[in-house]
Amino acid sequence: MSGKSAVNDLKNLRILVAEDEGIVALEIEASLQGFGCEVVGPVGKLEQALEALQTQPVDGAVLDVNLGGVEVFPVADELLARGIPFILSTGYNDLSLFPERFRGLPCLEKPYDEKDLLELMTRVVGRS
């Protein structure tokens, strides 16, 4: 799939970004905006992510597994319950540490680049 058609698959999708490292959150936000997405957040705390889900429509999400020492899995559970696709993002090398229900889900291991994000976002959240 070409970069242009990949971006068209993401255009105007509302993507929740939950990331506690400011510079990383800004990079993800800029990348998603470059793909044509509307960014919800970014938020850096579990409570903020849960509140965003309750108050704003979202089409997908990029979730850092560890938000300030708190695991993001309650947000992931809510997204799964609603059938909303998402990507986990982690600095952990051992994904077997995740609860079993999350081990097969799409995951980006940090550090990753914009190309990796675009490819996975298109596959997981894109319209085609």
OpenMM code with the backbone's topology and positions (N, CA, C; nanometers):
from openmm import Vec3, app, unit

residues = "MET SER GLY LYS SER ALA VAL ASN ASP LEU LYS ASN LEU ARG ILE LEU VAL ALA GLU ASP GLU GLY ILE VAL ALA LEU GLU ILE GLU ALA SER LEU GLN GLY PHE GLY CYS GLU VAL VAL GLY PRO VAL GLY LYS LEU GLU GLN ALA LEU GLU ALA LEU GLN THR GLN PRO VAL ASP GLY ALA VAL LEU ASP VAL ASN LEU GLY GLY VAL GLU VAL PHE PRO VAL ALA ASP GLU LEU LEU ALA ARG GLY ILE PRO PHE ILE LEU SER THR GLY TYR ASN ASP LEU SER LEU PHE PRO GLU ARG PHE ARG GLY LEU PRO CYS LEU GLU LYS PRO TYR ASP GLU LYS ASP LEU LEU GLU LEU MET THR ARG VAL VAL GLY ARG SER".split()
positions = [
    Vec3(0.0849, -0.1175, 0.0000),
    Vec3(0.0000, 0.0000, 0.0000),
    Vec3(0.0888, 0.1229, 0.0000),
    Vec3(0.0587, 0.2193, -0.0823),
    Vec3(0.1409, 0.3401, -0.0883),
    Vec3(0.1139, 0.4274, 0.0326),
    Vec3(0.2078, 0.5140, 0.0642),
    Vec3(0.1923, 0.6044, 0.1770),
    Vec3(0.0693, 0.6915, 0.1629),
    Vec3(0.0411, 0.7370, 0.0398),
    Vec3(-0.0734, 0.8252, 0.0172),
    Vec3(-0.2055, 0.7532, 0.0439),
    Vec3(-0.2199, 0.6298, -0.0056),
    Vec3(-0.3455, 0.5586, 0.0195),
    Vec3(-0.3566, 0.5192, 0.1663),
    Vec3(-0.2439, 0.4927, 0.2313),
    Vec3(-0.2470, 0.4622, 0.3744),
    Vec3(-0.2999, 0.5818, 0.4517),
    Vec3(-0.2512, 0.7002, 0.4159),
    Vec3(-0.2975, 0.8210, 0.4842),
    Vec3(-0.4459, 0.8432, 0.4574),
    Vec3(-0.4921, 0.8166, 0.3351),
    Vec3(-0.6350, 0.8318, 0.3053),
    Vec3(-0.7196, 0.7396, 0.3925),
    Vec3(-0.6683, 0.6222, 0.4269),
    Vec3(-0.7410, 0.5285, 0.5120),
    Vec3(-0.7564, 0.5806, 0.6543),
    Vec3(-0.6745, 0.6770, 0.6931),
    Vec3(-0.6751, 0.7295, 0.8300),
    Vec3(-0.7363, 0.8691, 0.8407),
    Vec3(-0.7627, 0.9315, 0.7269),
    Vec3(-0.8084, 1.0702, 0.7254),
    Vec3(-0.9349, 1.0893, 0.8096),
    Vec3(-0.9287, 1.1889, 0.8970),
    Vec3(-1.0399, 1.2315, 0.9830),
    Vec3(-1.0770, 1.1321, 1.0931),
    Vec3(-1.0001, 1.0261, 1.1106),
    Vec3(-1.0267, 0.9368, 1.2236),
    Vec3(-0.9830, 1.0051, 1.3529),
    Vec3(-1.0628, 0.9872, 1.4574),
    Vec3(-1.0318, 1.0452, 1.5885),
    Vec3(-0.9553, 0.9410, 1.6712),
    Vec3(-0.8295, 0.9730, 1.7015),
    Vec3(-0.7409, 0.8781, 1.7678),
    Vec3(-0.7007, 0.9298, 1.9051),
    Vec3(-0.7339, 0.8527, 2.0078),
    Vec3(-0.6926, 0.8833, 2.1449),
    Vec3(-0.5456, 0.8475, 2.1601),
    Vec3(-0.4668, 0.9407, 2.2125),
    Vec3(-0.3261, 0.9153, 2.2410),
    Vec3(-0.3063, 0.9232, 2.3919),
    Vec3(-0.2632, 0.8117, 2.4512),
    Vec3(-0.2303, 0.8053, 2.5930),
    Vec3(-0.0815, 0.7747, 2.6046),
    Vec3(-0.0048, 0.8759, 2.6413),
    Vec3(0.1421, 0.8657, 2.6496),
    Vec3(0.1896, 0.9636, 2.7561),
    Vec3(0.2675, 0.9148, 2.8518),
    Vec3(0.3095, 1.0007, 2.9622),
    Vec3(0.4401, 1.0753, 2.9387),
    Vec3(0.5166, 1.0391, 2.8381),
    Vec3(0.6398, 1.1127, 2.8072),
    Vec3(0.6057, 1.2228, 2.7075),
    Vec3(0.6208, 1.3479, 2.7523),
    Vec3(0.5765, 1.4631, 2.6747),
    Vec3(0.6279, 1.4681, 2.5324),
    Vec3(0.7575, 1.4496, 2.5137),
    Vec3(0.8150, 1.4599, 2.3793),
    Vec3(0.7637, 1.3476, 2.2894),
    Vec3(0.7479, 1.2288, 2.3453),
    Vec3(0.6952, 1.1156, 2.2678),
    Vec3(0.5496, 1.1422, 2.2300),
    Vec3(0.4724, 1.1957, 2.3256),
    Vec3(0.3318, 1.2277, 2.2985),
    Vec3(0.3213, 1.3288, 2.1852),
    Vec3(0.4082, 1.4312, 2.1872),
    Vec3(0.4054, 1.5322, 2.0820),
    Vec3(0.4442, 1.4738, 1.9468),
    Vec3(0.5405, 1.3811, 1.9455),
    Vec3(0.5804, 1.3162, 1.8202),
    Vec3(0.4669, 1.2319, 1.7637),
    Vec3(0.3994, 1.1554, 1.8503),
    Vec3(0.2860, 1.0736, 1.8056),
    Vec3(0.1747, 1.1637, 1.7524),
    Vec3(0.1453, 1.2702, 1.8270),
    Vec3(0.0407, 1.3639, 1.7856),
    Vec3(0.0730, 1.4232, 1.6485),
    Vec3(0.1971, 1.4690, 1.6298),
    Vec3(0.2364, 1.5283, 1.5013),
    Vec3(0.2266, 1.4260, 1.3885),
    Vec3(0.2706, 1.3032, 1.4143),
    Vec3(0.2621, 1.1986, 1.3116),
    Vec3(0.1168, 1.1720, 1.2741),
    Vec3(0.0311, 1.1530, 1.3745),
    Vec3(-0.1094, 1.1240, 1.3474),
    Vec3(-0.1760, 1.2384, 1.2719),
    Vec3(-0.1450, 1.3616, 1.3105),
    Vec3(-0.2006, 1.4757, 1.2378),
    Vec3(-0.1508, 1.4761, 1.0936),
    Vec3(-0.0255, 1.4380, 1.0740),
    Vec3(0.0290, 1.4277, 0.9397),
    Vec3(-0.0404, 1.3205, 0.8568),
    Vec3(-0.0931, 1.2189, 0.9236),
    Vec3(-0.1681, 1.1128, 0.8551),
    Vec3(-0.3123, 1.1552, 0.8292),
    Vec3(-0.3526, 1.2733, 0.8790),
    Vec3(-0.4888, 1.3221, 0.8594),
    Vec3(-0.5830, 1.2913, 0.9738),
    Vec3(-0.5302, 1.2378, 1.0824),
    Vec3(-0.6136, 1.2042, 1.1985),
    Vec3(-0.6400, 1.3276, 1.2838),
    Vec3(-0.7504, 1.3220, 1.3580),
    Vec3(-0.7764, 1.4178, 1.4646),
    Vec3(-0.7312, 1.3499, 1.5934),
    Vec3(-0.6484, 1.4186, 1.6713),
    Vec3(-0.5951, 1.3588, 1.7931),
    Vec3(-0.6811, 1.3982, 1.9128),
    Vec3(-0.7206, 1.2984, 1.9898),
    Vec3(-0.7885, 1.3195, 2.1175),
    Vec3(-0.6789, 1.3089, 2.2229),
    Vec3(-0.6545, 1.4182, 2.2945),
    Vec3(-0.5426, 1.4235, 2.3874),
    Vec3(-0.4301, 1.5028, 2.3229),
    Vec3(-0.3074, 1.4613, 2.3449),
    Vec3(-0.2672, 1.3432, 2.4210),
    Vec3(-0.2899, 1.3614, 2.5711),
    Vec3(-0.3102, 1.2482, 2.6369),
    Vec3(-0.3272, 1.2450, 2.7817),
    Vec3(-0.2139, 1.1623, 2.8411),
    Vec3(-0.1760, 1.1945, 2.9639),
    Vec3(-0.0630, 1.1274, 3.0264),
    Vec3(-0.0979, 1.0453, 3.1483),
    Vec3(-0.2265, 1.0409, 3.1827),
    Vec3(-0.2692, 0.9655, 3.3018),
    Vec3(-0.3869, 0.8752, 3.2684),
    Vec3(-0.3938, 0.7640, 3.3391),
    Vec3(-0.5016, 0.6674, 3.3184),
    Vec3(-0.6386, 0.7339, 3.3324),
    Vec3(-0.6567, 0.8130, 3.4369),
    Vec3(-0.7868, 0.8766, 3.4614),
    Vec3(-0.8266, 0.9673, 3.3451),
    Vec3(-0.7282, 1.0388, 3.2897),
    Vec3(-0.7567, 1.1280, 3.1767),
    Vec3(-0.7982, 1.0477, 3.0535),
    Vec3(-0.7338, 0.9340, 3.0323),
    Vec3(-0.7677, 0.8496, 2.9176),
    Vec3(-0.9092, 0.7941, 2.9320),
    Vec3(-0.9432, 0.7483, 3.0520),
    Vec3(-1.0783, 0.6959, 3.0761),
    Vec3(-1.1827, 0.8061, 3.0599),
    Vec3(-1.1520, 0.9259, 3.1083),
    Vec3(-1.2449, 1.0381, 3.0942),
    Vec3(-1.2643, 1.0744, 2.9468),
    Vec3(-1.1540, 1.0749, 2.8708),
    Vec3(-1.1645, 1.1066, 2.7281),
    Vec3(-1.2562, 1.0070, 2.6574),
    Vec3(-1.2461, 0.8800, 2.6953),
    Vec3(-1.3336, 0.7783, 2.6339),
    Vec3(-1.4801, 0.8014, 2.6679),
    Vec3(-1.5059, 0.8541, 2.7859),
    Vec3(-1.6440, 0.8773, 2.8278),
    Vec3(-1.7028, 1.0038, 2.7666),
    Vec3(-1.6168, 1.0992, 2.7299),
    Vec3(-1.6675, 1.2303, 2.6887),
    Vec3(-1.6482, 1.2629, 2.5411),
    Vec3(-1.5663, 1.1841, 2.4708),
    Vec3(-1.5385, 1.2163, 2.3305),
    Vec3(-1.5466, 1.0908, 2.2438),
    Vec3(-1.5949, 1.1067, 2.1208),
    Vec3(-1.5939, 0.9919, 2.0304),
    Vec3(-1.4517, 0.9618, 1.9846),
    Vec3(-1.4166, 0.8341, 1.9792),
    Vec3(-1.2860, 0.7942, 1.9264),
    Vec3(-1.3047, 0.6778, 1.8298),
    Vec3(-1.2199, 0.6764, 1.7273),
    Vec3(-1.2210, 0.5695, 1.6274),
    Vec3(-1.1086, 0.4696, 1.6494),
    Vec3(-1.0123, 0.5058, 1.7329),
    Vec3(-0.8972, 0.4213, 1.7594),
    Vec3(-0.8111, 0.4857, 1.8656),
    Vec3(-0.7022, 0.4166, 1.9022),
    Vec3(-0.6155, 0.4696, 2.0071),
    Vec3(-0.4743, 0.4150, 1.9944),
    Vec3(-0.3802, 0.4944, 2.0461),
    Vec3(-0.2426, 0.4516, 2.0669),
    Vec3(-0.2193, 0.4659, 2.2169),
    Vec3(-0.1961, 0.3520, 2.2840),
    Vec3(-0.1868, 0.3503, 2.4294),
    Vec3(-0.0495, 0.3065, 2.4767),
    Vec3(0.0199, 0.3946, 2.5491),
    Vec3(0.1425, 0.3558, 2.6180),
    Vec3(0.0996, 0.2629, 2.7319),
    Vec3(0.1608, 0.1468, 2.7408),
    Vec3(0.1211, 0.0480, 2.8414),
    Vec3(0.1391, 0.1013, 2.9828),
    Vec3(0.2444, 0.1810, 3.0047),
    Vec3(0.2753, 0.2297, 3.1386),
    Vec3(0.2610, 0.3809, 3.1410),
    Vec3(0.1552, 0.4284, 3.2071),
    Vec3(0.1320, 0.5723, 3.2194),
    Vec3(0.1706, 0.6162, 3.3602),
    Vec3(0.2901, 0.6670, 3.3754),
    Vec3(0.3340, 0.7143, 3.5062),
    Vec3(0.3320, 0.6069, 3.6125),
    Vec3(0.3682, 0.4855, 3.5752),
    Vec3(0.3721, 0.3752, 3.6705),
    Vec3(0.2403, 0.3000, 3.6848),
    Vec3(0.1386, 0.3411, 3.6102),
    Vec3(0.0070, 0.2759, 3.6154),
    Vec3(-0.0195, 0.2111, 3.4794),
    Vec3(-0.0586, 0.0851, 3.4807),
    Vec3(-0.0861, 0.0158, 3.3539),
    Vec3(-0.2156, 0.0664, 3.2909),
    Vec3(-0.2151, 0.0756, 3.1600),
    Vec3(-0.3240, 0.1344, 3.0825),
    Vec3(-0.4352, 0.0326, 3.0519),
    Vec3(-0.4236, -0.0875, 3.1047),
    Vec3(-0.5150, -0.1949, 3.0660),
    Vec3(-0.6638, -0.1666, 3.0904),
    Vec3(-0.7037, -0.0871, 3.1924),
    Vec3(-0.8474, -0.0541, 3.2016),
    Vec3(-0.8990, 0.0212, 3.0783),
    Vec3(-0.8164, 0.1047, 3.0185),
    Vec3(-0.8554, 0.1752, 2.8958),
    Vec3(-0.8652, 0.0743, 2.7818),
    Vec3(-0.7675, -0.0152, 2.7735),
    Vec3(-0.7693, -0.1179, 2.6690),
    Vec3(-0.8939, -0.2061, 2.6825),
    Vec3(-0.9303, -0.2405, 2.8047),
    Vec3(-1.0516, -0.3213, 2.8264),
    Vec3(-1.1757, -0.2482, 2.7765),
    Vec3(-1.1841, -0.1186, 2.8033),
    Vec3(-1.2992, -0.0394, 2.7586),
    Vec3(-1.3037, -0.0327, 2.6060),
    Vec3(-1.1880, -0.0148, 2.5432),
    Vec3(-1.1831, -0.0121, 2.3969),
    Vec3(-1.2244, -0.1475, 2.3384),
    Vec3(-1.1744, -0.2555, 2.3971),
    Vec3(-1.2142, -0.3894, 2.3509),
    Vec3(-1.3647, -0.4087, 2.3638),
    Vec3(-1.4212, -0.3663, 2.4770),
    Vec3(-1.5649, -0.3820, 2.5000),
    Vec3(-1.6467, -0.3054, 2.3962),
    Vec3(-1.5945, -0.1936, 2.3501),
    Vec3(-1.6649, -0.1110, 2.2516),
    Vec3(-1.6311, -0.1490, 2.1069),
    Vec3(-1.5374, -0.2407, 2.0896),
    Vec3(-1.4976, -0.2795, 1.9546),
    Vec3(-1.4166, -0.1730, 1.8835),
    Vec3(-1.3452, -0.0901, 1.9595),
    Vec3(-1.2635, 0.0169, 1.9023),
    Vec3(-1.1195, -0.0331, 1.8915),
    Vec3(-1.0612, -0.0292, 1.7717),
    Vec3(-0.9253, -0.0807, 1.7538),
    Vec3(-0.8212, 0.0102, 1.8188),
    Vec3(-0.7127, -0.0513, 1.8650),
    Vec3(-0.6063, 0.0267, 1.9271),
    Vec3(-0.4732, -0.0458, 1.9143),
    Vec3(-0.3685, 0.0327, 1.9385),
    Vec3(-0.2315, -0.0170, 1.9369),
    Vec3(-0.1719, 0.0081, 2.0741),
    Vec3(-0.1058, -0.0919, 2.1275),
    Vec3(-0.0303, -0.0739, 2.2512),
    Vec3(0.1107, -0.0291, 2.2141),
    Vec3(0.1681, 0.0533, 2.2983),
    Vec3(0.3043, 0.1018, 2.2792),
    Vec3(0.3800, 0.0731, 2.4081),
    Vec3(0.4999, 0.0171, 2.3960),
    Vec3(0.5712, -0.0204, 2.5179),
    Vec3(0.7215, -0.0167, 2.5013),
    Vec3(0.7873, 0.0076, 2.6110),
    Vec3(0.9315, -0.0034, 2.6170),
    Vec3(0.9740, -0.1376, 2.6717),
    Vec3(0.8753, -0.2187, 2.7138),
    Vec3(0.9041, -0.3520, 2.7669),
    Vec3(0.9505, -0.4423, 2.6536),
    Vec3(1.0517, -0.5208, 2.6781),
    Vec3(1.0976, -0.6160, 2.5770),
    Vec3(1.0217, -0.7474, 2.5849),
    Vec3(0.9665, -0.7777, 2.7019),
    Vec3(0.9021, -0.9066, 2.7239),
    Vec3(0.7504, -0.8901, 2.7272),
    Vec3(0.6864, -0.9132, 2.6123),
    Vec3(0.5411, -0.8952, 2.6034),
    Vec3(0.4651, -1.0019, 2.6798),
    Vec3(0.5331, -1.1079, 2.7227),
    Vec3(0.4656, -1.2109, 2.8019),
    Vec3(0.4292, -1.1573, 2.9404),
    Vec3(0.4796, -1.0388, 2.9749),
    Vec3(0.4436, -0.9766, 3.1019),
    Vec3(0.3040, -0.9148, 3.0968),
    Vec3(0.2498, -0.8961, 2.9763),
    Vec3(0.1147, -0.8426, 2.9605),
    Vec3(0.0142, -0.9462, 3.0096),
    Vec3(-0.1026, -0.9012, 3.0581),
    Vec3(-0.2102, -0.9968, 3.0829),
    Vec3(-0.2390, -1.0743, 2.9541),
    Vec3(-0.2751, -1.1985, 2.9679),
    Vec3(-0.2900, -1.2870, 2.8521),
    Vec3(-0.3817, -1.2311, 2.7446),
    Vec3(-0.4906, -1.1635, 2.7833),
    Vec3(-0.5874, -1.1135, 2.6848),
    Vec3(-0.5287, -1.0054, 2.5940),
    Vec3(-0.4138, -0.9486, 2.6301),
    Vec3(-0.3535, -0.8426, 2.5502),
    Vec3(-0.2311, -0.8883, 2.4716),
    Vec3(-0.1863, -1.0102, 2.4909),
    Vec3(-0.0602, -1.0540, 2.4304),
    Vec3(-0.0636, -1.0619, 2.2789),
    Vec3(-0.1776, -1.0877, 2.2185),
    Vec3(-0.1841, -1.0985, 2.0730),
    Vec3(-0.2221, -0.9691, 2.0034),
    Vec3(-0.2403, -0.8623, 2.0793),
    Vec3(-0.2842, -0.7363, 2.0199),
    Vec3(-0.1686, -0.6627, 1.9529),
    Vec3(-0.2004, -0.5761, 1.8570),
    Vec3(-0.0961, -0.4997, 1.7887),
    Vec3(-0.0161, -0.4157, 1.8876),
    Vec3(0.1153, -0.4220, 1.8753),
    Vec3(0.2017, -0.3539, 1.9707),
    Vec3(0.3234, -0.2970, 1.8994),
    Vec3(0.3555, -0.1743, 1.9327),
    Vec3(0.4773, -0.1099, 1.8845),
    Vec3(0.5763, -0.1064, 1.9999),
    Vec3(0.6949, -0.1591, 1.9773),
    Vec3(0.7978, -0.1541, 2.0796),
    Vec3(0.8792, -0.0267, 2.0608),
    Vec3(0.8944, 0.0480, 2.1694),
    Vec3(0.9725, 0.1716, 2.1655),
    Vec3(1.1203, 0.1381, 2.1588),
    Vec3(1.1998, 0.2162, 2.0901),
    Vec3(1.1581, 0.3293, 2.0068),
    Vec3(1.1079, 0.2812, 1.8708),
    Vec3(1.0120, 0.3509, 1.8158),
    Vec3(0.9624, 0.3214, 1.6822),
    Vec3(0.9581, 0.4516, 1.6037),
    Vec3(0.9483, 0.4402, 1.4715),
    Vec3(0.9466, 0.5618, 1.3902),
    Vec3(0.8092, 0.5821, 1.3263),
    Vec3(0.7959, 0.6934, 1.2571),
    Vec3(0.6685, 0.7302, 1.1963),
    Vec3(0.6202, 0.6260, 1.0961),
    Vec3(0.7134, 0.5674, 1.0207),
    Vec3(0.6769, 0.4648, 0.9220),
    Vec3(0.6132, 0.3441, 0.9912),
    Vec3(0.6712, 0.3010, 1.1047),
    Vec3(0.6146, 0.1885, 1.1801),
    Vec3(0.4736, 0.2227, 1.2300),
    Vec3(0.4573, 0.3449, 1.2801),
    Vec3(0.3273, 0.3887, 1.3303),
    Vec3(0.2250, 0.3924, 1.2176),
    Vec3(0.2625, 0.4495, 1.1031),
    Vec3(0.1701, 0.4573, 0.9895),
    Vec3(0.1283, 0.3179, 0.9431),
    Vec3(0.2252, 0.2289, 0.9313),
    Vec3(0.1955, 0.0932, 0.8842),
    Vec3(0.0978, 0.0219, 0.9782),
    Vec3(0.1249, 0.0285, 1.1080),
    Vec3(0.0369, -0.0421, 1.2026),
    Vec3(-0.0978, 0.0271, 1.2165),
    Vec3(-0.0989, 0.1609, 1.2183),
    Vec3(-0.2265, 0.2332, 1.2255),
    Vec3(-0.3148, 0.1998, 1.1061),
    Vec3(-0.2549, 0.1934, 0.9876),
    Vec3(-0.3317, 0.1632, 0.8675),
    Vec3(-0.3901, 0.0230, 0.8751),
    Vec3(-0.3106, -0.0710, 0.9229),
    Vec3(-0.3564, -0.2104, 0.9316),
    Vec3(-0.4629, -0.2289, 1.0394),
    Vec3(-0.4461, -0.1618, 1.1523),
    Vec3(-0.5333, -0.1855, 1.2672),
    Vec3(-0.6564, -0.0949, 1.2684),
    Vec3(-0.6369, 0.0325, 1.2370),
    Vec3(-0.7432, 0.1307, 1.2539),
    Vec3(-0.7986, 0.1812, 1.1206),
    Vec3(-0.7209, 0.1697, 1.0138),
    Vec3(-0.7594, 0.2241, 0.8836),
    Vec3(-0.8909, 0.1685, 0.8320),
    Vec3(-0.9489, 0.2403, 0.7403),
    Vec3(-1.0830, 0.2061, 0.6884),
    Vec3(-1.0855, 0.0923, 0.5874),
    Vec3(-0.9729, 0.0628, 0.5228),
    Vec3(-0.9795, -0.0380, 0.4162),
    Vec3(-0.9510, -0.1779, 0.4666),
] * unit.nanometer
topology = app.Topology()
chain = topology.addChain("A")
for resn in residues:
    res = topology.addResidue(resn, chain)
    for name in ("N", "CA", "C"):
        topology.addAtom(name, app.Element.getBySymbol(name[0]), res)
